[in-house]
């Protein structure tokens, strides 16, 4: 009986959570007049660490070469000169000669290969404002102007922005699109209020070189799984604000495999667990549908438990539909019928990430430490063997 009461209380709290998230989404994306700072358009270096070929890689990259912005350069970084993405970058250099596109081959020195490459790219950047964006992102021509504009305020140390899915071509990609739009983005709005925006999202990082240097550069986070979270927290520790732009960048997914998606989402969850251990149990509030199903099973599908399940299902569907409107998330709406499956998958990844320390990233396996740093899995075995000598 007690477990049923506890479940009902947590589920009800989950309803309140999602309604609060919905209100915060509409508040954040409400139409507002943005006063541009006249004459503020500093030259920008766009940094693109890449590995392998993402879906529609050329078009993703090309979108950053078509920015409506006066002066900027695009620098790509790879760890291996034989990477299959290199010919795509050469093609960009031919197609956009005015952009001053450069390719840097940099040796990785940390377990976070992306942060290692960013260290080399930042060192090669010609300009004082840096914009980092993941390789699978695609931007509209106003992207650069909108994410750089907040840096006109000297109190802003870093600008980041939310993201949505583009072109999910199969069920697993559709489930990921639902996670981005119906779960992650609304939760970011809640975290923005609760955590006072002391974190950043890897989809976009815009910052000044001087602020990056003040926190030790990308080299300081080159062994951390959550380099974006670490960078945001360290910039905030300087007394500078982390600013969440209302620009929504698009992550192009294509077709994904279930194993690929599972490993990625467990990695994200484990990342959350070590980055914000006190908040991790609170994610239970986001699982009102899975918890309602548990309640129905242990209650043998009685009338009360079925009402809880029905309310949870309807609330999540309506909430997701409403969130898709101000965020212009048409792809999420296409997959909305699968939202209960998406919510069950999120609960399963939360459970899986709550135990164990191994993560897989771009084909490599690492051991996650309690402070968020990573060790190659092979090194842990060596360390354990030495400890037994």
C-alpha positions in Angstrom: 0.0 0.0 0.0 2.8 2.4 0.9 4.6 1.9 -2.4 1.4 2.7 -4.3 0.9 6.0 -2.3 4.6 6.9 -2.9 4.2 6.2 -6.7 1.0 8.3 -6.8 2.8 11.2 -5.1 5.9 11.0 -7.5 3.6 10.7 -10.5 1.6 13.8 -9.4 4.8 15.7 -8.9 5.8 14.6 -12.4 2.6 16.1 -13.8 3.5 19.4 -12.1 7.0 19.2 -13.4 5.9 18.9 -17.0 3.3 21.6 -16.7 5.9 23.9 -15.2 8.3 23.0 -18.1 5.6 23.8 -20.6 5.0 27.2 -19.0 8.8 27.9 -19.0 9.1 26.9 -22.7 6.4 29.4 -23.7 7.9 32.1 -21.5 11.3 31.6 -23.0 10.2 31.5 -26.6 7.6 34.2 -26.4 8.0 36.9 -29.1 10.2 39.7 -27.8 12.0 42.7 -29.3 15.7 42.2 -29.3 17.7 45.4 -29.2 20.8 44.9 -31.4 24.0 46.6 -30.2 24.9 48.9 -33.1 28.3 48.1 -34.5 28.8 44.9 -32.5 29.8 42.2 -35.0 33.3 41.1 -34.0 35.2 38.8 -36.3 34.5 35.2 -35.4 36.4 31.9 -35.7 34.0 28.9 -36.1 35.7 25.8 -34.7 34.5 22.4 -36.0 36.1 19.2 -34.5 35.1 16.3 -36.7 35.5 12.5 -36.9 34.0 10.4 -39.6 31.1 11.2 -41.8 27.8 12.2 -40.3 24.5 12.2 -42.2 24.6 14.9 -44.9 28.0 16.1 -43.6 28.6 18.4 -46.6 25.3 20.3 -46.2 25.8 20.5 -42.4 29.2 22.1 -42.9 28.1 24.3 -45.8 25.4 25.9 -43.7 28.2 27.5 -41.5 29.8 28.8 -44.7 26.6 30.7 -45.7 26.3 32.9 -42.7 24.9 36.4 -43.0 27.8 37.9 -41.0 30.5 40.3 -42.0 33.7 38.5 -41.1 34.4 35.0 -39.9 36.5 31.9 -40.7 35.8 28.2 -40.4 38.4 25.9 -39.0 38.0 22.1 -39.1 40.0 19.7 -37.0 40.7 16.0 -37.4 42.9 13.7 -35.5 43.7 11.5 -38.5 44.7 12.9 -42.0 43.1 9.8 -43.5 39.7 10.4 -41.9 36.9 10.0 -44.5 35.6 13.5 -43.7 38.8 15.2 -45.1 37.7 15.1 -48.8 34.4 16.8 -47.8 36.4 19.6 -46.2 38.6 19.9 -49.3 35.4 20.3 -51.3 34.2 23.0 -49.0 37.4 24.9 -49.5 36.8 24.8 -53.3 33.2 25.8 -53.1 33.6 28.6 -50.5 37.1 30.1 -51.2 36.0 33.4 -49.6 35.5 31.8 -46.2 39.2 31.0 -45.5 38.4 27.4 -44.6 41.3 25.7 -42.9 41.9 22.1 -41.9 44.0 21.3 -38.8 45.3 17.8 -38.1 45.9 17.7 -34.4 47.3 15.0 -32.2 44.9 14.1 -29.4 46.3 14.3 -25.9 43.3 13.7 -23.7 40.6 11.1 -23.4 38.0 13.6 -24.7 39.2 13.7 -28.4 36.8 16.5 -29.2 38.2 18.8 -26.5 41.8 17.9 -27.5 41.0 18.9 -31.1 39.4 22.1 -29.9 42.6 23.0 -28.0 44.5 22.9 -31.4 41.7 24.8 -33.2 41.5 27.6 -30.6 45.3 28.0 -30.8 45.0 28.4 -34.6 42.1 30.8 -34.5 42.7 34.2 -35.9 39.9 36.0 -34.1 39.1 36.7 -30.5 35.5 35.4 -30.5 35.2 31.6 -30.9 32.1 29.7 -31.8 32.1 25.9 -31.4 29.5 23.7 -32.9 29.2 19.9 -33.2 29.7 18.3 -36.6 26.1 17.0 -37.0 24.6 20.5 -36.6 23.0 22.6 -39.4 22.4 26.3 -39.1 20.4 29.0 -40.8 22.1 32.1 -42.2 21.2 34.2 -39.1 22.8 31.7 -36.6 26.1 33.5 -36.1 24.7 36.9 -35.7 22.2 35.6 -33.1 24.6 33.6 -31.0 27.3 36.2 -31.0 25.1 39.2 -30.2 24.8 38.4 -26.4 28.6 38.8 -26.0 28.1 42.5 -26.5 27.3 42.4 -22.7 30.6 42.2 -20.9 28.9 40.2 -18.2 28.1 37.3 -20.5 31.0 34.9 -20.7 29.5 32.1 -22.8 26.5 31.7 -25.1 24.8 28.4 -25.8 21.6 27.3 -27.5 19.1 24.5 -27.5 18.7 22.1 -30.4 16.1 19.9 -32.2 16.3 17.0 -34.5 16.3 17.1 -38.3 15.6 14.2 -40.8 15.1 11.2 -38.5 14.8 8.5 -41.1 13.9 5.4 -39.0 12.3 4.6 -35.7 15.4 4.8 -33.5 16.2 8.2 -34.9 12.5 9.2 -34.4 12.8 8.2 -30.8 15.9 10.4 -30.4 14.0 13.3 -32.1 11.3 12.9 -29.4 14.0 12.9 -26.7 15.5 16.1 -28.0 12.2 17.9 -28.4 9.8 16.5 -25.8 12.1 15.7 -23.0 15.5 17.4 -23.2 14.6 20.9 -24.3 11.8 21.4 -21.8 14.1 20.0 -19.1 16.7 22.5 -20.1 14.2 25.3 -19.4 13.6 23.9 -15.9 17.3 23.5 -15.2 17.9 27.0 -16.5 15.7 28.3 -13.6 16.9 25.8 -10.9 20.6 25.8 -11.7 20.8 29.5 -12.7 22.2 28.4 -16.1 25.6 27.3 -14.8 26.0 24.8 -17.7 26.3 24.8 -21.5 25.1 22.6 -24.3 27.6 21.2 -26.8 25.4 22.1 -29.8 26.9 25.7 -29.6 29.5 27.4 -27.4 30.2 31.1 -28.2 32.9 32.8 -26.1 35.8 35.1 -26.0 39.4 33.8 -26.1 40.3 35.7 -22.9 37.5 33.9 -21.0 38.5 30.6 -22.4 42.1 31.2 -21.3 41.0 32.2 -17.8 39.5 28.8 -17.2 42.6 27.0 -18.6 41.4 26.6 -22.2 40.1 23.4 -23.7 43.2 21.6 -22.4 41.7 21.9 -18.9 38.7 19.8 -19.9 40.4 17.4 -22.2 39.9 14.4 -19.9 36.3 15.1 -19.0 33.3 13.4 -20.6 31.1 16.5 -20.3 33.4 19.1 -21.7 30.5 21.5 -22.4 29.1 21.2 -18.9 32.6 21.7 -17.4 33.2 24.8 -19.6 29.9 26.4 -18.6 30.5 25.7 -14.9 34.0 27.1 -15.0 32.9 30.3 -16.9 30.1 30.8 -14.4 32.7 30.4 -11.6 34.5 33.4 -13.0 31.4 35.5 -12.3 30.4 35.6 -16.0 26.9 34.6 -17.1 26.1 31.7 -19.3 23.5 32.9 -21.7 20.9 30.6 -23.3 20.0 31.9 -26.8 16.5 31.4 -28.1 18.1 30.3 -31.4 17.4 26.6 -32.0 20.0 24.8 -34.1 19.2 21.5 -35.9 20.9 18.2 -35.4 20.6 16.1 -38.5 20.2 12.4 -37.5 19.5 10.3 -40.6 19.1 6.6 -39.8 20.5 5.3 -36.5 20.8 1.9 -35.0 19.3 1.0 -31.6 22.7 0.0 -30.2 24.2 3.3 -31.3 21.3 5.2 -29.7 21.4 3.2 -26.5 25.1 3.7 -26.0 24.8 7.4 -26.7 21.9 7.9 -24.3 23.4 5.9 -21.5 26.6 8.0 -22.0 24.5 11.2 -21.7 22.8 9.9 -18.6 26.0 8.8 -16.9 27.4 12.2 -17.8 24.5 13.8 -16.0 25.0 11.5 -13.0 28.6 12.5 -12.4 28.2 16.1 -13.4 25.1 16.8 -11.3 24.9 13.8 -8.8 22.5 15.6 -6.5 20.0 16.3 -9.3 20.2 12.8 -10.9 17.6 11.2 -8.6 15.3 14.1 -9.4 15.0 12.9 -12.9 12.4 10.4 -11.6 10.0 13.3 -11.8 10.3 13.1 -15.6 9.1 9.5 -15.8 5.4 9.9 -15.0 4.4 7.5 -17.8 6.7 4.6 -16.9 5.9 5.1 -13.2 2.2 5.1 -14.0 2.7 1.8 -15.8 4.4 0.4 -12.8 1.6 1.6 -10.6 -1.0 -0.1 -12.9 0.9 -3.4 -12.9 1.3 -3.6 -9.1 -2.3 -2.5 -8.7 -3.5 -5.1 -11.2 -4.8 -2.4 -13.5 -7.5 -1.2 -11.1 -9.6 1.9 -11.9 -7.4 4.4 -10.0 -4.1 3.2 -11.5 -5.6 3.3 -15.0 -6.7 6.9 -14.5 -3.1 7.8 -13.5 -1.8 6.1 -16.6 -4.3 7.8 -18.9 -3.6 11.2 -17.4 0.1 10.7 -17.8 -0.2 9.6 -21.4 -2.5 12.4 -22.4 -0.5 15.0 -20.5 2.8 14.0 -22.2 1.2 13.9 -25.6 -0.5 17.3 -25.2 2.6 18.9 -23.6 4.9 17.6 -26.4 2.5 18.9 -29.1 2.3 22.3 -27.5 6.1 22.5 -27.0 6.6 21.7 -30.7 4.7 24.9 -31.7 7.0 27.7 -30.4 10.1 25.6 -31.2 8.8 24.9 -34.7 9.6 21.2 -34.3 7.7 19.6 -37.1 9.9 16.4 -37.0 8.9 15.7 -33.4 5.2 15.9 -34.3 5.7 13.2 -37.0 6.8 10.8 -34.3 4.5 11.8 -31.5 2.6 8.6 -31.3 5.8 6.9 -30.1 6.2 9.2 -27.1 5.2 6.5 -24.5 7.9 4.2 -25.9 10.3 7.1 -25.8 9.5 7.8 -22.1 9.9 4.1 -21.3 13.3 4.1 -23.0 14.4 7.2 -21.1 13.5 5.5 -17.8 15.5 2.4 -18.8 18.6 4.4 -19.8 18.3 6.3 -16.4 18.3 2.9 -14.6 21.2 1.6 -16.7 23.3 4.8 -16.2 22.7 4.6 -12.5 25.1 1.7 -12.2 28.4 1.0 -13.8 31.1 3.4 -15.1 31.8 2.3 -18.6 30.9 4.5 -21.6 31.4 4.1 -25.3 32.2 7.1 -27.4 33.0 7.1 -31.2 34.0 3.4 -31.0 36.2 3.8 -27.9 35.5 2.5 -24.4 36.2 4.6 -21.3 35.9 4.3 -17.6 34.1 7.3 -16.0 35.6 8.6 -12.8 33.6 10.1 -9.9 34.7 13.6 -10.9 33.6 13.3 -14.5 37.0 12.5 -16.0 37.6 9.5 -18.2 40.2 6.8 -18.4 40.6 4.5 -21.4 39.2 1.1 -20.4 42.5 -0.6 -21.2 44.3 1.7 -18.7 42.0 0.8 -15.9 42.8 -2.9 -16.4 46.6 -2.0 -16.2 46.0 0.0 -13.1 44.1 -2.8 -11.4 46.8 -5.4 -12.3 49.5 -3.1 -10.9 47.4 -2.8 -7.7 47.4 -6.5 -7.2 51.2 -6.9 -7.5 
